[in-house]
Structure formats: structure tokens, C-alpha cells
Amino acid sequence: GCSGLTGTLTIPDRVTMIGMRAFNLCSGITDINVGYGNPTYSSIDGILYDKEQRVLIQCPGGKVGEITIPDSVTSFGSRAFGGC
């Protein structure tokens, strides 16, 4: 419920662990971007995935409109769309 965060959240390369539902109900976050060199996470169009883009971890609560889920995705994180 981090209502004070707004806009784009950038996760740097050195972050290798994000707790479950860390950004759940953060309705002001519109995009989550991950540094290209991050060994654990990635992002496409502002949505957080694991590095191999097999797990859609979190769609930001402030994201609006349609999204396209890559064919590589085989599962969704707990509450991946919570707050959307």
C-alpha cells in the first residue's frame, strides 16, 4: 500500500531479491523498469518479470490500458495484478 510512490520505479542492477507483493497496491506506480545488467529481474513495457521472462511478477497498480504478455511467460507471481 505504498501510496506515496508515483510514476516510474527503477530497480538497479544490484537488487537481486524482491519480497512477494512488494509493490502490491502501489496504485501510483505506472512503470517498473529494471537495469539491463540485473542478474535476477527484467522488465518489458514497465512490467516486472524474472530474468528469463517466464514469470510475470508484478504489473504496476497505476498501469492503464492493454498489455501484451510475452509468449515466454508460463506463470504469474502471487497477486501479479493486485491493485490494477
N, CA, C and O of each residue as an XYZ file, in Angstrom:
336
protein
N       0.823     -1.198      0.000
C       0.000      0.000      0.000
C       0.852      1.239      0.000
O       0.593      2.159      0.776
N       1.854      1.297     -0.838
C       2.808      2.421     -0.878
C       2.243      3.559     -1.716
O       2.746      3.837     -2.805
N       1.220      4.207     -1.226
C       0.528      5.242     -1.999
C       1.389      6.466     -2.272
O       1.059      7.255     -3.158
N       2.479      6.648     -1.539
C       3.339      7.801     -1.743
C       4.258      7.688     -2.946
O       4.816      8.692     -3.390
N       4.426      6.476     -3.486
C       5.273      6.296     -4.664
C       4.446      6.534     -5.915
O       3.349      5.994     -6.059
N       4.982      7.350     -6.824
C       4.273      7.634     -8.071
C       5.242      7.600     -9.241
O       6.450      7.775     -9.077
N       4.687      7.370    -10.426
C       5.491      7.392    -11.641
C       6.238      6.098    -11.867
O       5.710      5.011    -11.633
N       7.478      6.223    -12.326
C       8.303      5.079    -12.693
C       9.203      4.667    -11.540
O       9.871      5.500    -10.927
N       9.213      3.375    -11.254
C      10.102      2.793    -10.260
C      11.234      2.108    -11.010
O      10.978      1.279    -11.884
N      12.472      2.436    -10.688
C      13.624      1.825    -11.344
C      14.353      0.921    -10.359
O      14.739      1.345     -9.269
N      14.532     -0.331    -10.764
C      15.244     -1.311     -9.940
C      16.653     -1.450    -10.512
O      16.816     -1.876    -11.655
N      17.670     -1.097     -9.729
C      19.037     -1.147    -10.241
C      19.572     -2.578    -10.360
O      18.972     -3.529     -9.859
N      20.700     -2.698    -11.026
C      21.330     -3.996    -11.271
C      21.645     -4.755     -9.990
O      21.588     -5.985     -9.979
N      21.973     -4.061     -8.921
C      22.429     -4.722     -7.695
C      21.295     -5.349     -6.872
O      21.569     -6.090     -5.928
N      20.037     -5.071     -7.207
C      18.915     -5.662     -6.467
C      18.650     -7.060     -7.009
O      18.309     -7.230     -8.179
N      18.811     -8.061     -6.142
C      18.634     -9.445     -6.579
C      17.513    -10.163     -5.832
O      17.240    -11.332     -6.103
N      16.859     -9.471     -4.887
C      15.762    -10.084     -4.138
C      14.683     -9.037     -3.882
O      14.946     -7.980     -3.308
N      13.474     -9.350     -4.314
C      12.319     -8.508     -4.057
C      11.285     -9.393     -3.368
O      10.932    -10.453     -3.886
N      10.806     -8.975     -2.225
C       9.829     -9.757     -1.480
C       8.515     -9.899     -2.235
O       8.175     -9.079     -3.088
N       7.790    -10.953     -1.902
C       6.497    -11.194     -2.531
C       5.573    -10.008     -2.285
O       5.484     -9.497     -1.169
N       4.901     -9.587     -3.318
C       3.924     -8.498     -3.265
C       4.518     -7.184     -2.768
O       3.814     -6.372     -2.167
N       5.795     -6.974     -3.015
C       6.458     -5.754     -2.549
C       5.804     -4.496     -3.104
O       5.793     -3.460     -2.440
N       5.264     -4.575     -4.307
C       4.661     -3.402     -4.939
C       3.158     -3.551     -5.091
O       2.529     -2.811     -5.847
N       2.583     -4.502     -4.379
C       1.149     -4.732     -4.433
C       0.412     -3.516     -3.864
O       0.797     -2.975     -2.828
N      -0.633     -3.104     -4.542
C      -1.467     -1.972     -4.131
C      -0.740     -0.635     -4.172
O      -1.161      0.312     -3.507
N       0.331     -0.540     -4.928
C       1.024      0.734     -5.127
C       0.398      1.395     -6.354
O       0.956      1.359     -7.450
N      -0.751      1.989     -6.149
C      -1.553      2.484     -7.265
C      -0.945      3.660     -8.020
O      -1.400      3.984     -9.117
N       0.065      4.301     -7.459
C       0.690      5.433     -8.133
C       1.837      5.050     -9.057
O       2.275      5.865     -9.869
N       2.327      3.821     -8.942
C       3.432      3.386     -9.798
C       2.856      2.980    -11.157
O       1.980      2.120    -11.242
N       3.357      3.606    -12.204
C       2.864      3.339    -13.554
C       3.773      2.404    -14.340
O       3.322      1.717    -15.257
N       5.045      2.379    -13.981
C       6.011      1.542    -14.695
C       7.080      1.061    -13.730
O       7.482      1.781    -12.816
N       7.538     -0.173    -13.947
C       8.677     -0.715    -13.213
C       9.749     -1.034    -14.248
O       9.550     -1.874    -15.126
N      10.875     -0.362    -14.135
C      11.990     -0.590    -15.058
C      13.141     -1.232    -14.301
O      13.408     -0.894    -13.147
N      13.815     -2.157    -14.961
C      14.925     -2.886    -14.356
C      16.182     -2.624    -15.162
O      16.151     -2.626    -16.392
N      17.290     -2.399    -14.467
C      18.571     -2.212    -15.140
C      18.906     -3.411    -16.015
O      18.664     -4.554    -15.627
N      19.458     -3.154    -17.182
C      19.746     -4.208    -18.156
C      20.672     -5.285    -17.594
O      20.543     -6.456    -17.950
N      21.584     -4.909    -16.739
C      22.552     -5.849    -16.195
C      22.074     -6.597    -14.959
O      22.848     -7.342    -14.357
N      20.820     -6.414    -14.568
C      20.311     -7.098    -13.381
C      20.298     -8.601    -13.626
O      19.744     -9.047    -14.631
N      20.902     -9.409    -12.721
C      21.004    -10.848    -12.954
C      19.729    -11.629    -12.624
O      19.640    -12.813    -12.951
N      18.740    -10.993    -11.985
C      17.570    -11.705    -11.494
C      16.261    -11.267    -12.133
O      15.366    -12.085    -12.340
N      16.145     -9.976    -12.446
C      14.883     -9.413    -12.920
C      15.034     -8.743    -14.274
O      16.137     -8.408    -14.706
N      13.892     -8.553    -14.934
C      13.850     -7.809    -16.199
C      12.507     -7.101    -16.270
O      11.622     -7.353    -15.452
N      12.359     -6.222    -17.240
C      11.078     -5.551    -17.433
C      10.834     -5.351    -18.919
O      11.758     -5.161    -19.710
N       9.568     -5.401    -19.262
C       9.124     -5.106    -20.623
C       7.925     -4.185    -20.483
O       6.983     -4.497    -19.755
N       7.950     -3.061    -21.170
C       6.848     -2.101    -21.130
C       6.411     -1.759    -19.709
O       5.220     -1.590    -19.449
N       7.370     -1.655    -18.791
C       7.079     -1.234    -17.440
C       6.509     -2.307    -16.526
O       6.016     -1.994    -15.442
N       6.569     -3.571    -16.944
C       6.073     -4.685    -16.142
C       7.258     -5.525    -15.683
O       8.184     -5.774    -16.455
N       7.229     -5.961    -14.428
C       8.333     -6.694    -13.818
C       8.226     -8.195    -14.076
O       7.187     -8.807    -13.828
N       9.316     -8.778    -14.578
C       9.426    -10.217    -14.864
C      10.694    -10.762    -14.223
O      11.571    -10.004    -13.807
N      10.778    -12.090    -14.151
C      12.056    -12.700    -13.804
C      12.989    -12.506    -14.998
O      12.544    -12.077    -16.062
N      14.265    -12.813    -14.837
C      15.255    -12.543    -15.883
C      14.916    -13.231    -17.207
O      15.107    -12.651    -18.276
N      14.415    -14.462    -17.136
C      14.109    -15.233    -18.352
C      12.733    -14.899    -18.918
O      12.334    -15.435    -19.951
N      12.018    -14.019    -18.244
C      10.670    -13.597    -18.636
C       9.711    -14.780    -18.738
O       8.883    -14.863    -19.645
N       9.852    -15.686    -17.779
C       8.928    -16.815    -17.662
C       7.850    -16.540    -16.627
O       6.754    -17.096    -16.698
N       8.171    -15.666    -15.650
C       7.224    -15.332    -14.595
C       6.926    -13.838    -14.648
O       7.837    -13.017    -14.546
N       5.662    -13.488    -14.805
C       5.245    -12.099    -14.684
C       5.067    -11.858    -13.194
O       4.137    -12.376    -12.576
N       5.971    -11.063    -12.622
C       5.992    -10.868    -11.176
C       5.004     -9.796    -10.743
O       4.221    -10.009     -9.816
N       5.035     -8.635    -11.414
C       4.160     -7.540    -10.987
C       3.852     -6.591    -12.126
O       4.749     -6.066    -12.785
N       2.569     -6.384    -12.343
C       2.104     -5.311    -13.207
C       1.798     -4.149    -12.263
O       1.009     -4.321    -11.334
N       2.393     -2.978    -12.469
C       2.190     -1.872    -11.539
C       0.713     -1.483    -11.419
O      -0.031     -1.514    -12.399
N       0.308     -1.119    -10.207
C      -1.079     -0.759     -9.944
C      -1.577      0.434    -10.724
O      -2.778      0.547    -10.970
N      -0.680      1.334    -11.123
C      -1.085      2.519    -11.867
C      -1.051      2.349    -13.376
O      -1.324      3.298    -14.111
N      -0.721      1.166    -13.844
C      -0.647      0.902    -15.291
C      -2.057      0.917    -15.857
O      -2.959      0.299    -15.292
N      -2.255      1.608    -16.955
C      -3.573      1.664    -17.588
C      -3.492      1.160    -19.015
O      -2.429      1.185    -19.635
N      -4.611      0.707    -19.526
C      -4.669      0.243    -20.907
C      -4.373     -1.229    -21.025
O      -4.303     -1.957    -20.035
N      -4.203     -1.643    -22.251
C      -3.941     -3.051    -22.538
C      -2.455     -3.363    -22.381
O      -1.593     -2.504    -22.565
N      -2.190     -4.610    -22.036
C      -0.814     -5.084    -22.013
C      -0.730     -6.355    -22.849
O      -1.721     -7.064    -23.025
N       0.447     -6.629    -23.352
C       0.693     -7.866    -24.093
C       1.657     -8.709    -23.285
O       2.768     -8.279    -22.978
N       1.228     -9.904    -22.947
C       2.060    -10.810    -22.169
C       2.903    -11.634    -23.142
O       2.355    -12.274    -24.039
N       4.228    -11.625    -22.977
C       5.094    -12.374    -23.895
C       4.766    -13.875    -23.891
O       4.325    -14.419    -22.879
N       4.983    -14.518    -25.009
C       4.754    -15.961    -25.131
C       5.635    -16.761    -24.179
O       5.304    -17.898    -23.842
N       6.743    -16.188    -23.743
C       7.665    -16.902    -22.852
C       7.109    -17.082    -21.440
O       7.603    -17.927    -20.693
N       6.091    -16.305    -21.059
C       5.537    -16.358    -19.707
C       4.764    -17.659    -19.500
O       3.875    -18.006    -20.277
N       5.133    -18.378    -18.416
C       4.459    -19.638    -18.085
C       3.723    -19.569    -16.758
O       2.928    -20.455    -16.446
N       3.983    -18.507    -15.955
C       3.274    -18.378    -14.680
C       3.267    -16.920    -14.231
O       3.983    -16.068    -14.757
N       2.421    -16.680    -13.234
C       2.256    -15.333    -12.676
C       2.592    -15.361    -11.190
O       2.283    -16.326    -10.490
N       3.231    -14.289    -10.716
C       3.528    -14.177     -9.304
C       2.247    -13.977     -8.501
O       1.202    -13.631     -9.052
N       2.342    -14.199     -7.201
C       1.210    -14.008     -6.306
C       0.743    -12.559     -6.385
O       1.517    -11.636     -6.131
N      -0.497    -12.369     -6.731
C      -1.091    -11.033     -6.852
C      -0.377    -10.172     -7.897
O      -0.206     -8.969     -7.698
N       0.033    -10.777     -8.994
C       0.749    -10.081    -10.067
C      -0.025     -8.885    -10.597
O       0.566     -7.917    -11.074
N      -1.356     -8.956    -10.511
C      -2.197     -7.857    -10.986
C      -2.964     -7.214     -9.833
O      -3.965     -6.533    -10.057
N      -2.507     -7.422     -8.615
C      -3.166     -6.839     -7.447
C      -3.135     -5.316     -7.510
O      -2.075     -4.714     -7.679
N      -4.285     -4.712     -7.375
C      -4.372     -3.250     -7.384
C      -4.542     -2.643     -8.750
O      -4.693     -1.426     -8.867
N      -4.522     -3.451     -9.786
C      -4.682     -2.906    -11.143
C      -6.154     -2.651    -11.422
O      -6.506     -2.191    -12.508
